[in-house]
Amino acid sequence: EMRFLTPRMAALRRLGQCPSTGILISQLHTSSRASAKQHYKMLVLGGGSGGITMSARMKRMMGAENVAVVEPSEMHYYQPIWTLVGAGAKTVASSGRPTASVMPSGVKWVKSKVQEINPDTNTVRTDDGTEISYEYLIVGLGLQLHYEKIKGLPEGFEHPKIGSNYSVQTVEKTWKALQNFKEGNAVFTFPNTPVKCAGAPQKIMYLSDAFLRKTGKREKAKVIYNTSLPVLFGVKKYADSLWDVVKCRDLQVNLRQNLIEVRADKQEAVFENLDKPGETKVFEYEMLHVTPPMGPHLVLKGSPLADEAGWLDLNKDTLQHNKYPNVFGIGDCANLPTAKTAAAVDRLKLMLGQPLETFPINQAKERRLMYHLKADMMPHLYWHGLLRGLWGGPGPYRKVFHLGMK
Ligand SMILES: Cc1cc2nc3c(=O)[nH]c(=O)nc-3n(C[C@H](O)[C@H](O)[C@H](O)COP(=O)(O)OP(=O)(O)OC[C@H]3O[C@@H](n4cnc5c(N)ncnc54)[C@H](O)[C@@H]3O)c2cc1C
């Protein structure tokens, strides 16, 4: 079987050169595919927050031997903590653990990339040519970051003074830029696409502002938030409070400004006015934090599982696919009207427009408690509760904290 071969042997076999098989090259393609074929009752695509959580639950439901997860990455990251890594409050190392350590024991880890999804034949194909068939499929592929849609990126990240909390490769550059800040503009962006964790592009601005104040540099800094959105935040209740915060901290907010180019060698960022297409404005920066354009995974977008926009087409109540009843989905890849957050992965109640709050305090107000919650309590709940499929999501917590009144 393919999985028992060393990577080199597997590669040789694919190339038709494996001496031990003695099969004619003309036959080898089909024969290696046939030998590599696998079947699982429950196949999970993606071993991120959603995929690992669901595989733990499915293991309990149908036994570990019936569950497989396709995930190429050696490391699993708790992404929400990257906000604090960018602000120097946590290390990037603390955000990751080996995928092997979070994979539920006994569940098969297929360490490759899904390349093709064929729900009509109940099969997927991975990048090493393996075909895997399934009875049930859970798609948890997350979303794709598109730094390359901004002219001058990603190569601009080679230069200093620019960072992005959205990727493990660039999150430490945010902290470096903040640490080395002397004087000038600190510019923060929000793209013209759906994003995961819509609060993160602003949170790093508030943390940077606090750091600059603490280090006595705030007087020499102009802090600017350039967002593609026509509002400061999608939920009005929070937007109202945030407008108070930005006013009180002297943060400049420019609406409908979309980052289209970074000239990192000159420390210039170019924004397009979305209300006046073609009109651009150049901002010099001493620090730039980029939130990249995002979109559905290309593998998903090119499959029959996608809606017109390319997201996984799910029933929002059952998380079941609208056309293929044996396909389900979880997390950022789905076309659900929920925020793209890890919280939404677990039975999502944070509907945009009508947030249900977990804590019996006004979350729209800044609270020190909320910081400790994010820095210390949530990571613990994530690694030990959510990923193990043991945490029922904020729902029960909300009940406890509201003493059963909500
Ligand atoms: C800076 C930042 C701050 C955030 N803050 C918060 C927060 O405060 N609160 C909150 O709730 N959420 C937050 N989030 C969002 C949260 O991390 C995501 O919503 C959550 O991780 C989504 O889980 P997922 O399983 O859908 O996707 P992911 O966890 O991203 O997992 C997707 C997985 O699919 C794998 N994959 C990709 N391509 C393939 C392929 N071809 N084949 C197989 N596997 C593949 C990837 O390697 C990855 O492991 C934040 C995110 C960021 C980046």
The ligand as an SDF file (V2000), in Angstrom:
LIG
                    3D

 53 58  0  0  0  0  0  0  0  0999 V2000
   -5.2570   36.6600   13.2400 C   0  0  0  0  0  0  0  0  0  0  0  0
   -6.4860   35.8240   13.4840 C   0  0  0  0  0  0  0  0  0  0  0  0
   -7.2540   36.0640   14.6050 C   0  0  0  0  0  0  0  0  0  0  0  0
   -8.3820   35.3110   14.8540 C   0  0  0  0  0  0  0  0  0  0  0  0
   -9.0940   35.5790   15.9940 N   0  0  0  0  0  0  0  0  0  0  0  0
  -10.1730   34.8360   16.2820 C   0  0  0  0  0  0  0  0  0  0  0  0
  -10.9040   35.0360   17.5080 C   0  0  0  0  0  0  0  0  0  0  0  0
  -10.5650   35.9040   18.3060 O   0  0  0  0  0  0  0  0  0  0  0  0
  -11.9850   34.2510   17.7520 N   0  0  0  0  0  0  0  0  0  0  0  0
  -12.3810   33.2740   16.8900 C   0  0  0  0  0  0  0  0  0  0  0  0
  -13.3630   32.5710   17.1710 O   0  0  0  0  0  0  0  0  0  0  0  0
  -11.7170   33.0580   15.7130 N   0  0  0  0  0  0  0  0  0  0  0  0
  -10.6260   33.8010   15.3970 C   0  0  0  0  0  0  0  0  0  0  0  0
   -9.9380   33.5630   14.2290 N   0  0  0  0  0  0  0  0  0  0  0  0
  -10.5280   32.6710   13.2020 C   0  0  0  0  0  0  0  0  0  0  0  0
  -10.3080   31.1810   13.4250 C   0  0  0  0  0  0  0  0  0  0  0  0
   -8.9400   30.8940   13.5360 O   0  0  0  0  0  0  0  0  0  0  0  0
  -10.8980   30.4300   12.2380 C   0  0  0  0  0  0  0  0  0  0  0  0
  -12.2310   30.8300   12.0570 O   0  0  0  0  0  0  0  0  0  0  0  0
  -10.8660   28.9270   12.4420 C   0  0  0  0  0  0  0  0  0  0  0  0
   -9.5310   28.4880   12.4770 O   0  0  0  0  0  0  0  0  0  0  0  0
  -11.6200   28.2370   11.3100 C   0  0  0  0  0  0  0  0  0  0  0  0
  -11.4630   26.8540   11.3660 O   0  0  0  0  0  0  0  0  0  0  0  0
  -11.4920   25.9890   10.0260 P   0  0  0  0  0  0  0  0  0  0  0  0
  -11.3620   24.5740   10.4580 O   0  0  0  0  0  0  0  0  0  0  0  0
  -12.6300   26.3760    9.1770 O   0  0  0  0  0  0  0  0  0  0  0  0
  -10.1940   26.4610    9.2280 O   0  0  0  0  0  0  0  0  0  0  0  0
   -8.6660   26.3150    9.6500 P   0  0  0  0  0  0  0  0  0  0  0  0
   -8.5300   26.1910   11.1230 O   0  0  0  0  0  0  0  0  0  0  0  0
   -7.9600   27.4190    8.9730 O   0  0  0  0  0  0  0  0  0  0  0  0
   -8.2460   24.9190    9.0260 O   0  0  0  0  0  0  0  0  0  0  0  0
   -8.2280   24.6120    7.6560 C   0  0  0  0  0  0  0  0  0  0  0  0
   -7.2960   23.4330    7.4720 C   0  0  0  0  0  0  0  0  0  0  0  0
   -7.3890   22.9380    6.1310 O   0  0  0  0  0  0  0  0  0  0  0  0
   -6.1000   22.5500    5.7340 C   0  0  0  0  0  0  0  0  0  0  0  0
   -6.0250   22.5320    4.2680 N   0  0  0  0  0  0  0  0  0  0  0  0
   -5.8410   23.5830    3.4390 C   0  0  0  0  0  0  0  0  0  0  0  0
   -5.8120   23.1510    2.1830 N   0  0  0  0  0  0  0  0  0  0  0  0
   -5.9750   21.8080    2.2070 C   0  0  0  0  0  0  0  0  0  0  0  0
   -6.0420   20.8030    1.1990 C   0  0  0  0  0  0  0  0  0  0  0  0
   -5.9260   21.0880   -0.1090 N   0  0  0  0  0  0  0  0  0  0  0  0
   -6.2240   19.5240    1.6010 N   0  0  0  0  0  0  0  0  0  0  0  0
   -6.3560   19.2080    2.9250 C   0  0  0  0  0  0  0  0  0  0  0  0
   -6.3150   20.1240    3.9020 N   0  0  0  0  0  0  0  0  0  0  0  0
   -6.1170   21.4060    3.5340 C   0  0  0  0  0  0  0  0  0  0  0  0
   -5.1820   23.5960    6.3500 C   0  0  0  0  0  0  0  0  0  0  0  0
   -3.8430   23.1440    6.4230 O   0  0  0  0  0  0  0  0  0  0  0  0
   -5.8280   23.8000    7.7040 C   0  0  0  0  0  0  0  0  0  0  0  0
   -5.2740   22.9580    8.6910 O   0  0  0  0  0  0  0  0  0  0  0  0
   -8.7670   34.2860   13.9540 C   0  0  0  0  0  0  0  0  0  0  0  0
   -7.9860   34.0250   12.8250 C   0  0  0  0  0  0  0  0  0  0  0  0
   -6.8470   34.7690   12.5920 C   0  0  0  0  0  0  0  0  0  0  0  0
   -5.9920   34.4510   11.3970 C   0  0  0  0  0  0  0  0  0  0  0  0
  1  2  1  0
  2  3  1  0
  2 52  2  0
  3  4  2  0
  4  5  1  0
  4 50  1  0
  5  6  2  0
  6  7  1  0
  6 13  1  0
  7  8  2  0
  7  9  1  0
  9 10  1  0
 10 11  2  0
 10 12  1  0
 12 13  2  0
 13 14  1  0
 14 15  1  0
 14 50  1  0
 15 16  1  0
 16 17  1  0
 16 18  1  0
 18 19  1  0
 18 20  1  0
 20 21  1  0
 20 22  1  0
 22 23  1  0
 23 24  1  0
 24 25  2  0
 24 26  1  0
 24 27  1  0
 27 28  1  0
 28 29  2  0
 28 30  1  0
 28 31  1  0
 31 32  1  0
 32 33  1  0
 33 34  1  0
 33 48  1  0
 34 35  1  0
 35 36  1  0
 35 46  1  0
 36 37  1  0
 36 45  1  0
 37 38  2  0
 38 39  1  0
 39 40  1  0
 39 45  2  0
 40 41  1  0
 40 42  2  0
 42 43  1  0
 43 44  2  0
 44 45  1  0
 46 47  1  0
 46 48  1  0
 48 49  1  0
 50 51  2  0
 51 52  1  0
 52 53  1  0
M  END
$$$$
